[in-house]
Amino acid sequence: MSLPLSRSADLAMRKDLVRLRMEMNRQQVLYHSQPLAHPFQRIKGMVGSSGGDHEHSSGKGPLLIAATVGLSLFGRRLGKLGKLAKVGMMLYPLVRRLRH
C-alpha cells in the first residue's frame, strides 16, 4: 500500500500527475475520434494517397478496394475467373512494389 501523503509538495506532485494523465486521455480520445468525426477526409486521404507518397501508402488504391469488395460479394459466382482475380489481387501489391 502507499504511504499517506504528508507534505504539500507530494500533494502538488500527485495533482500534476493526475492532470497530465487526464490531458493524455483527452488527447487520445480526440485522436481516435477524428476518423469518426470526419469520415470524408479519411476517404479523401485514402484516394489521394495512392499517387504521391509510396513509402507511407498501404498499396491499396480505391480501385483495388472496390475490386476486393466486389470479389468478396460475387467471387463464388465467377468460378475460376473469380479465383484467378483473387490471386491477382493478392499479388498486385507485390508486383507494384517490385516495379517501384
Backbone bond lengths (Angstrom), bond angles and torsions (degrees), N, CA, C in turn:
res aa  C-N    CA-C-N  psi(-1)  N-CA   C-N-CA  omega(-1)  CA-C   N-CA-C  phi
1 M - - - 1.437 - - 1.515 109.20 -
2 S 1.289 114.69 162.93 1.458 118.71 -178.66 1.517 110.50 -89.86
3 L 1.300 114.78 154.19 1.460 120.62 178.49 1.523 109.60 -79.02
4 P 1.298 117.79 151.53 1.469 118.91 178.37 1.528 110.08 -66.32
5 L 1.321 115.04 144.07 1.456 120.52 179.97 1.519 108.72 -81.27
6 S 1.309 115.46 115.73 1.460 118.51 -174.88 1.519 112.22 -104.72
7 R 1.312 117.00 -31.48 1.449 118.17 -175.55 1.518 110.64 -96.21
8 S 1.313 115.99 153.30 1.459 120.34 179.00 1.520 111.21 -69.06
9 A 1.338 117.18 -28.40 1.469 120.23 177.53 1.524 110.41 -65.38
10 D 1.331 116.91 -38.45 1.463 120.37 177.16 1.526 111.06 -64.90
11 L 1.314 116.19 -41.65 1.462 120.12 178.48 1.520 111.04 -64.31
12 A 1.323 116.95 -42.45 1.462 120.57 179.72 1.524 110.83 -64.68
13 M 1.324 116.75 -40.21 1.453 120.57 179.39 1.538 110.26 -65.72
14 R 1.318 116.08 -39.76 1.455 119.83 178.84 1.532 110.96 -65.91
15 K 1.336 117.12 -40.38 1.466 120.90 177.08 1.526 110.93 -62.46
16 D 1.328 116.79 -41.68 1.466 120.37 178.38 1.520 111.09 -63.44
17 L 1.323 116.30 -40.01 1.457 120.55 178.82 1.532 110.78 -63.49
18 V 1.320 116.99 -42.21 1.465 120.88 178.63 1.529 110.15 -65.28
19 R 1.333 117.56 -40.88 1.466 120.92 177.87 1.533 111.06 -62.02
20 L 1.325 116.62 -42.79 1.456 120.25 179.26 1.530 111.68 -64.65
21 R 1.309 116.87 -40.80 1.471 120.03 177.64 1.524 111.36 -64.53
22 M 1.326 116.17 -41.26 1.462 119.43 178.75 1.533 110.78 -64.71
23 E 1.316 117.45 -39.92 1.464 120.79 178.24 1.526 110.74 -66.48
24 M 1.329 117.60 -39.54 1.455 120.87 177.80 1.528 110.33 -63.11
25 N 1.325 117.00 -43.99 1.462 120.34 178.12 1.525 111.35 -63.96
26 R 1.322 117.15 -38.63 1.463 120.82 178.30 1.527 110.48 -63.43
27 Q 1.324 117.07 -42.77 1.462 121.26 179.16 1.536 111.16 -65.28
28 Q 1.316 117.31 -38.30 1.464 120.52 178.34 1.519 111.25 -65.41
29 V 1.322 116.88 -43.15 1.463 120.41 178.86 1.522 109.91 -63.50
30 L 1.317 116.99 -42.62 1.460 121.05 178.65 1.521 111.09 -62.50
31 Y 1.329 117.47 -43.81 1.462 121.65 -179.23 1.523 111.31 -63.54
32 H 1.326 116.74 -45.18 1.463 120.15 -177.05 1.519 113.12 -77.20
33 S 1.310 118.59 -15.99 1.457 120.06 178.61 1.522 112.45 -89.83
34 Q 1.332 118.97 -10.91 1.460 121.22 -178.64 1.534 113.08 -59.48
35 P 1.331 120.37 -47.52 1.467 118.70 178.78 1.528 112.62 -62.71
36 L 1.309 117.29 -31.24 1.462 119.85 179.38 1.526 111.26 -76.11
37 A 1.325 116.53 -33.79 1.460 120.36 -178.56 1.516 111.83 -77.98
38 H 1.330 117.18 -29.90 1.462 120.42 -176.61 1.532 110.26 -131.85
39 P 1.345 117.88 72.74 1.468 119.36 -175.85 1.525 112.90 -68.06
40 F 1.350 118.32 -30.36 1.459 119.47 -178.55 1.524 111.36 -70.07
41 Q 1.320 117.78 -31.87 1.460 119.75 176.02 1.526 110.56 -66.94
42 R 1.298 116.65 -35.60 1.475 120.50 178.11 1.525 110.11 -65.52
43 I 1.336 116.56 -44.49 1.464 120.45 178.77 1.523 109.67 -65.23
44 K 1.320 116.50 -42.14 1.462 120.77 178.68 1.522 110.46 -61.77
45 G 1.320 117.54 -38.86 1.456 121.37 177.20 1.517 112.51 -66.00
46 M 1.328 117.45 -36.94 1.452 120.85 178.32 1.521 110.85 -67.71
47 V 1.332 116.43 -40.98 1.459 120.36 -179.20 1.521 110.05 -72.29
48 G 1.318 117.48 -40.89 1.456 121.27 -176.88 1.502 113.80 -75.12
49 S 1.316 118.61 -23.36 1.462 120.84 -176.34 1.521 112.75 -77.93
50 S 1.320 118.16 -10.27 1.464 119.00 -175.95 1.512 112.41 -74.75
51 G 1.330 118.86 -17.94 1.444 119.63 -175.26 1.507 114.77 -92.84
52 G 1.322 119.54 -49.11 1.443 120.90 -165.41 1.503 116.53 -90.92
53 D 1.276 118.20 -69.09 1.457 122.29 -168.33 1.522 109.79 -92.63
54 H 1.346 116.60 103.79 1.458 120.01 -176.36 1.512 112.63 -82.32
55 E 1.338 118.14 -18.79 1.457 119.61 -178.36 1.523 111.58 -72.23
56 H 1.323 117.04 -36.99 1.460 120.13 -174.72 1.520 112.73 -99.79
57 S 1.315 119.10 -11.13 1.460 119.57 -179.38 1.525 109.28 -78.17
58 S 1.316 115.70 153.87 1.458 119.70 -176.89 1.520 111.69 -86.18
59 G 1.327 118.59 -4.28 1.448 121.00 -179.62 1.510 113.07 85.52
60 K 1.305 117.60 9.24 1.449 121.39 -178.12 1.517 109.00 -112.36
61 G 1.296 116.00 99.35 1.450 120.30 176.94 1.512 110.52 -80.38
62 P 1.309 117.16 173.53 1.470 119.80 -178.89 1.518 112.56 -64.42
63 L 1.333 117.44 -32.84 1.457 120.10 178.92 1.530 110.83 -68.60
64 L 1.325 116.47 -39.61 1.465 120.45 178.67 1.527 110.98 -66.73
65 I 1.317 116.59 -38.41 1.468 119.87 177.70 1.519 110.98 -65.11
66 A 1.335 116.40 -43.27 1.470 120.22 178.65 1.526 110.78 -64.45
67 A 1.329 116.74 -40.22 1.462 119.94 178.95 1.530 111.18 -65.19
68 T 1.319 116.95 -37.92 1.465 120.71 178.33 1.523 110.67 -63.27
69 V 1.314 115.74 -45.15 1.467 119.49 178.89 1.521 110.16 -63.98
70 G 1.331 116.96 -44.13 1.462 120.54 179.84 1.516 112.68 -61.88
71 L 1.320 116.74 -43.77 1.462 118.96 179.38 1.517 112.97 -70.72
72 S 1.332 116.60 -31.18 1.466 117.18 177.36 1.521 110.84 -68.42
73 L 1.333 116.69 -29.71 1.462 119.58 179.03 1.526 112.49 -83.49
74 F 1.345 117.37 -41.66 1.458 120.72 -171.44 1.523 113.64 -119.08
75 G 1.316 118.78 14.26 1.457 121.72 -175.50 1.514 114.29 -64.79
76 R 1.295 117.96 -38.76 1.474 120.56 -178.55 1.520 111.48 -68.91
77 R 1.306 116.79 -31.51 1.460 119.86 -179.39 1.522 111.73 -70.95
78 L 1.333 117.94 -23.00 1.457 121.15 -177.80 1.517 113.22 -84.34
79 G 1.316 118.11 -13.13 1.461 122.00 176.45 1.514 112.20 69.77
80 K 1.369 115.45 -129.07 1.470 120.08 -177.02 1.527 111.18 -65.19
81 L 1.299 116.98 -35.87 1.465 120.25 179.07 1.524 110.63 -62.80
82 G 1.309 117.53 -38.42 1.456 121.29 176.99 1.518 112.16 -64.74
83 K 1.344 116.30 -40.34 1.463 119.82 177.75 1.521 110.98 -64.96
84 L 1.337 116.80 -42.71 1.461 120.39 177.88 1.526 111.12 -63.17
85 A 1.317 116.27 -39.05 1.470 119.81 179.28 1.525 110.54 -65.86
86 K 1.324 117.60 -39.08 1.463 120.39 178.26 1.524 111.00 -64.59
87 V 1.320 116.99 -42.27 1.468 120.25 177.74 1.524 109.69 -63.56
88 G 1.316 116.60 -42.18 1.467 120.26 178.32 1.518 112.32 -61.79
89 M 1.308 116.81 -38.65 1.464 119.76 179.22 1.519 111.42 -70.19
90 M 1.313 117.35 -31.56 1.461 119.09 177.14 1.529 110.81 -71.94
91 L 1.326 116.83 -34.26 1.463 120.25 -178.30 1.526 113.00 -84.99
92 Y 1.330 117.91 -18.21 1.464 121.38 -176.42 1.532 113.62 -56.42
93 P 1.336 121.00 -46.94 1.471 118.90 178.65 1.530 113.16 -61.86
94 L 1.333 117.10 -34.50 1.466 119.34 178.15 1.520 111.66 -67.48
95 V 1.322 116.08 -44.31 1.463 120.16 178.61 1.524 110.36 -64.61
96 R 1.301 116.33 -39.28 1.474 120.64 179.72 1.520 111.17 -63.02
97 R 1.327 117.10 -42.34 1.464 120.47 177.98 1.527 112.05 -66.42
98 L 1.320 116.38 -38.11 1.448 119.28 178.96 1.530 111.89 -66.97
99 R 1.324 116.84 -32.93 1.470 120.46 178.44 1.521 111.52 -68.98
100 H 1.335 117.32 -31.33 1.466 120.50 -179.19 1.467 108.75 -95.44
